[in-house]
Every structure is written in structure tokens, then in C-alpha cells.
């Protein structure tokens, strides 16, 4: 695994406004996902019927801010979140959100680097 950027998320006070903004600026396709939480899928590149990318790129998501200080976050693909969280702590980082399962996606966790920059990990079900 390349440990590359795999997903990003944008928090929004006004989802409709930001949806229109990004669709108009970049031509992204943004649709509300079905499921128990309000979440919008951002397609910067097209996907097939199994949501696999059809060309190089990174897709993301948008959600309504729960707290004013929410910031965009990048998710990096890893083979084992548990192993990487241990490595992050050992090297001076901090776990800010422990490993949790996301149905039909895999597992995620969030951390800060030694200077306080937030990032996230994703251990996908399928690679």
C-alpha cells in the first residue's frame, strides 16, 4: 500500500451553499448519501457501480459542522490503523479519535502530528 491520500472531508455551516460553490468552481458532483447520518459524497473523479475510481484522483465528503472549529481533514490509506496509531504516538504524535468502524468502508481514526496538524487514517475493507 502506498499510504496515499485517499479521502478528504469538508465541514460546512451551510451545506447547500458550499455544494453549489464547489460544483460551480470545480465541476464536482456532490450528492447526499443515503444512511443514518447527513453526509454528502463529493466526486472529483467518476466512479463505477462499486464506487471505485475510474481514473486517478481523490473523492471526498462534506458534512454539517457540529462545532465551529471544525476544519477540513485528509485521510491517508494504511494497512493497519492499530499499527499506525502506535507508530504515531511513539514518534510524538497524538491520537485524537480512536479506531472506529464505518460500515461498508472500513475503519478510521484521527491523529495530530507533533506540531498539532490534524490528519486521519483509513483502513479500507477493499484495497
C-alpha positions in Angstrom: 0.0 0.0 0.0 1.3 3.5 -0.9 -0.2 5.3 2.2 -1.5 7.9 -0.1 -4.3 10.5 0.3 -7.5 8.5 -0.1 -10.3 10.8 1.0 -11.0 14.3 2.3 -13.8 15.9 4.2 -15.1 19.5 4.2 -17.2 20.7 7.2 -19.9 23.2 6.3 -22.1 25.6 8.1 -24.3 25.8 5.0 -24.0 22.6 3.0 -26.2 23.8 0.1 -24.1 26.9 -0.3 -20.8 25.0 -0.3 -22.3 22.3 -2.6 -23.1 24.9 -5.2 -19.8 26.7 -4.7 -17.7 23.5 -5.3 -19.9 22.3 -8.1 -19.6 25.6 -9.9 -15.9 26.2 -9.2 -14.6 22.7 -10.0 -17.4 20.9 -11.6 -17.5 18.3 -8.8 -20.6 16.1 -8.5 -21.9 16.3 -4.9 -24.8 14.1 -3.7 -26.3 13.4 -0.4 -25.5 9.8 0.8 -28.2 7.5 2.0 -27.9 6.4 5.5 -28.5 7.3 9.1 -26.2 10.4 9.1 -26.3 13.5 7.0 -23.3 13.2 4.7 -22.7 14.4 1.1 -20.3 12.5 -1.2 -18.0 14.6 -3.3 -16.9 13.1 -6.6 -13.9 14.9 -8.0 -13.5 12.0 -10.4 -16.0 9.5 -11.7 -16.6 6.1 -10.1 -18.0 2.8 -11.2 -21.1 1.0 -9.8 -18.9 -0.2 -6.8 -17.7 3.3 -6.1 -14.2 2.5 -7.4 -12.4 5.4 -9.1 -12.4 5.3 -12.9 -9.3 7.5 -13.2 -6.6 8.9 -10.9 -7.9 11.2 -8.2 -9.3 11.6 -4.7 -13.0 11.8 -3.8 -14.3 13.2 -0.5 -17.3 14.1 1.6 -19.0 17.1 3.2 -20.9 17.3 6.4 -22.7 19.9 8.5 -20.4 21.3 11.2 -21.1 20.2 14.7 -18.7 22.6 16.3 -17.4 25.9 14.9 -13.8 25.0 15.0 -14.2 22.0 12.6 -11.6 22.1 9.8 -11.1 20.1 6.6 -9.3 16.8 7.1 -7.3 14.4 4.8 -7.5 10.6 5.2 -4.4 8.5 4.4 -4.7 4.8 3.5 -3.0 2.3 5.8 -2.9 -1.5 6.1 -3.5 -1.5 9.9 -4.8 1.5 11.9 -3.8 -0.1 15.1 -0.1 -0.4 14.0 -0.1 3.2 12.6 -1.6 4.7 15.8 1.1 3.0 17.8 3.8 4.4 15.5 2.2 7.9 15.6 2.3 8.0 19.4 5.8 6.6 19.5 7.0 9.3 17.2 5.5 12.2 19.2 2.0 12.4 17.6 -1.3 12.2 19.4 -4.4 10.1 18.8 -7.5 12.4 18.7 -10.1 9.9 17.6 -9.6 6.2 18.3 -10.2 3.5 15.7 -13.8 3.1 14.8 -15.7 1.1 12.2 -17.5 2.7 9.3 -19.9 0.2 7.7 -19.1 -0.8 4.2 -16.0 1.4 4.2 -13.5 0.0 6.8 -12.0 1.6 9.8 -11.0 5.2 10.5 -9.1 7.1 13.2 -7.7 10.6 13.6 -4.4 12.0 14.9 -2.2 15.0 15.2 1.4 15.2 14.2 4.0 16.6 16.7 3.1 20.2 15.6 -0.7 19.7 16.1 -1.7 19.3 12.4 -4.8 17.1 12.2 -5.0 14.1 9.8 -6.9 10.9 9.6 -6.2 7.2 8.7 -8.5 4.9 6.8 -8.1 1.1 6.7 -10.3 0.3 3.8 -12.2 -3.0 3.5 -11.1 -3.3 -0.1 -7.8 -2.2 -1.4 
